[in-house]
Amino acid sequence: MPQPRRRPPGGTDVARLAGVSQKTVSRVMNGEPYVSEQVRERVLAAARELGYRRNTAARALHLGRFHRIGVAALGSSLYGPSSLLVALEREAREIGYALAVVNTLEGEGDAVMNAVESLLGQGVDAIVVSEPIDEGRALRVDPDVPVLSFGRLPGLDGPRVVVAGASGVEAGRRATEHLLGLGHATVWHVAGPRRWWAARDRARGWREALAAAGAAEPPALEGDWSPASGYAAGRVLAADPEVTAVFVANDDMAVGVLRALAEAGRAVPGDVSVVGMDDIPPAAYLSPPLTTIRQDFAAVARHGLALLVDEIERATSPGTRLERSPGPDARPSPDAGSERLPRSRAHHDPLPARLVVRESTAPPREPGGH
């Protein structure tokens, strides 16, 4: 005799096991605020134990949302972009959102625009641009979809744009100020590829710090983020006896710079001090351990998603009327019935850059010293 088919667990089952109301279960599953972390964890644990899955199709019809975020990501194995994407997926899952990812390739014409159009066609509540690159034209996004850019993206055009992430300008400035503060007369720079806005921002911070200190600005060398390009730049720097301090735009290139300096007999930090950026896992184990700017990708993802989900919730709240306002403190008007959205909340809300001092930086050697 066939066994009767068991129904799948529902929200009431989760509520009963977790010892909370069904409304609380709904709030947790919808990623809503006003739920303590302890209660949230209890509800999620009960859902996992029961094998509970939300009916996302019904939920989308009810809320007018898909609970899915589209990500236009650079198809890259570089530490920064890949770490940010992993952190983004993890944080999105924690707040009840799925990610739809379309990878772009550097050098493809209109790659980001094509990725965004593909994601909008799949049905998403918002768009994330994870590693902005200059494609030579403005990026126009559907007026009904919030957009989060992890880093500055000039020309990004849309009604609800939020820019988050670590400030590349501040990172470049802090790295350079650290070297100048040790007594170096100036700081050389190995920059990332110019098409990347992150590379431009780090170079801008380097220039600003030099200008503020009244230090000369040496010509920057451009790499492609790889150790090989850092090695090529390092050979040029190693041949110049005037070079005593270098800020490298990422740790991978800094690995190549360190190798080139060692081969040329230029001691680090005795002859040349080196600062990188990202704090890749091997950075603390290089010879010497690398001073660098740390990026907390989990914190960046969490912070950016919080801003983005706030935009999604504001737009789908019943009776919400949003006036045009460029400021980050714009609030819904009490007047109901209008569907006008703000031109932009496009504020850059960066996280602080953290300098991690190790053994690759030191004061410059005294003239004639050994």
C-alpha positions, 0 to 999 in steps of 0.5 A, spaced: 500 500 500 503 506 497 504 511 503 501 517 503 505 523 500 507 528 506 506 535 505 513 539 504 514 543 511 511 550 511 512 557 515 507 554 520 512 548 522 518 553 522 515 557 527 512 552 531 519 549 531 523 555 533 518 558 538 516 564 534 510 567 530 509 566 523 510 573 522 517 573 525 518 567 520 516 571 514 520 577 517 526 573 517 525 570 510 524 576 507 530 579 510 526 585 514 529 588 520 526 589 527 528 581 528 534 580 533 540 576 531 538 571 536 531 570 533 534 570 526 539 564 527 533 560 531 528 561 525 534 559 520 536 553 524 529 551 524 528 552 517 534 548 515 532 542 520 525 542 516 528 543 509 523 548 509 524 552 502 520 558 500 515 559 494 519 564 491 514 564 485 508 566 489 512 571 493 514 574 487 507 575 485 505 577 492 510 582 493 511 584 486 519 582 487 523 576 485 528 576 491 533 576 486 539 580 485 543 581 478 550 582 478 554 584 472 561 581 474 568 581 471 570 574 469 576 574 473 580 570 477 584 576 480 583 576 488 579 582 489 573 581 484 573 574 486 573 575 493 568 580 493 563 576 488 564 570 494 562 575 499 556 578 496 553 571 494 554 569 502 551 575 504 545 575 499 544 568 501 544 570 509 538 576 508 534 571 503 536 573 496 539 569 490 544 572 485 544 571 478 551 573 475 553 574 468 560 575 467 563 580 463 570 580 459 575 586 459 575 589 452 568 586 450 565 592 447 559 594 451 560 588 456 557 591 462 551 594 458 549 587 455 550 584 462 545 588 465 540 588 459 541 580 460 540 580 467 533 585 467 531 580 462 531 574 467 527 578 472 531 581 478 530 586 483 536 590 483 543 590 479 550 590 482 556 592 478 562 589 482 568 592 478 567 598 474 571 599 468 571 605 463 567 602 457 567 609 454 560 611 454 555 612 460 551 606 463 544 607 463 540 602 467 532 601 467 529 607 471 525 602 476 531 598 478 536 600 484 543 599 482 549 598 486 556 600 484 562 597 488 566 603 486 566 609 483 563 609 476 562 616 472 557 616 467 552 611 471 545 613 470 539 611 473 534 614 478 536 610 484 544 609 484 548 607 490 556 607 490 559 603 496 565 599 498 572 601 500 575 608 497 580 607 492 582 614 493 583 614 501 587 607 500 592 610 495 593 616 500 594 612 506 599 608 503 603 614 500 602 618 507 605 612 510 611 612 506 612 619 506 611 619 514 617 614 514 621 620 511 622 618 504 622 624 499 617 621 494 613 615 492 613 611 486 607 608 483 605 601 480 598 603 477 593 598 475 590 598 468 587 605 466 581 602 464 579 600 471 576 606 475 579 602 481 586 603 478 585 611 477 582 612 484 588 609 487 593 613 483 589 619 484 590 618 492 597 617 491 598 624 487 593 627 492 598 625 498 604 627 494 601 634 492 599 635 500 606 633 502 610 638 497 613 632 494 615 631 487 611 626 482 615 621 479 612 618 472 607 612 474 608 605 471 602 601 469 601 594 470 595 589 469 594 587 476 598 580 475 605 578 478 608 578 471 607 586 470 609 587 477 616 584 475 616 588 469 615 594 473 620 592 478 625 591 474 625 598 471 624 601 478 630 597 481 635 600 475 633 607 478 638 608 484 633 614 486 627 609 488 626 608 495 619 607 496 613 604 492 606 604 492 603 598 488 596 598 486 595 591 488 599 585 492 599 581 486 603 586 482 607 587 489 609 580 489 613 581 482 616 588 484 619 584 490 622 579 486 625 584 481 628 588 487 631 582 490 634 579 483 637 586 482 640 586 489 636 592 492 634 590 499 627 591 502 626 595 506 633 597 507 634 600 500 626 600 497 620 600 501 614 597 498 606 597 500 601 593 496 593 593 496 588 588 498 592 583 503 592 577 499 592 571 504 600 570 502 602 577 503 604 576 511 608 570 508 612 573 503 619 575 504 619 580 507 612 580 509 608 585 505 605 592 508 599 593 505 592 596 505 587 591 507 580 590 504 574 587 508 570 584 502 565 581 507 564 588 510 564 591 503 558 586 501 554 587 507 554 594 507 553 595 500 547 590 500 544 593 506 544 600 502 541 596 496 535 592 499 533 599 503 532 601 496 528 595 494 524 595 500 523 603 499 520 602 492 515 596 494 512 599 500 505 600 499 503 607 498 510 610 498 511 616 494 519 618 493 520 625 492 526 627 487 532 628 492 540 627 491 541 626 498 542 620 502 537 622 507 531 623 503 525 620 506 518 617 503 513 623 503 506 621 507 502 623 501 500 616 497 498 614 490 504 617 487 509 612 483 515 618 482 522 615 484 528 620 486 533 622 481 538 618 485 540 617 492 547 616 488 552 617 494 558 614 495 558 611 502 565 608 502 568 604 508 575 606 511 581 603 508 586 599 513 593 600 513 597 593 515 604 595 517 609 589 516 616 588 514 616 591 507 617 598 509 622 602 513 625 609 514 630 610 508 637 609 509 642 614 511 646 617 505 653 612 505 649 607 510 649 600 509 
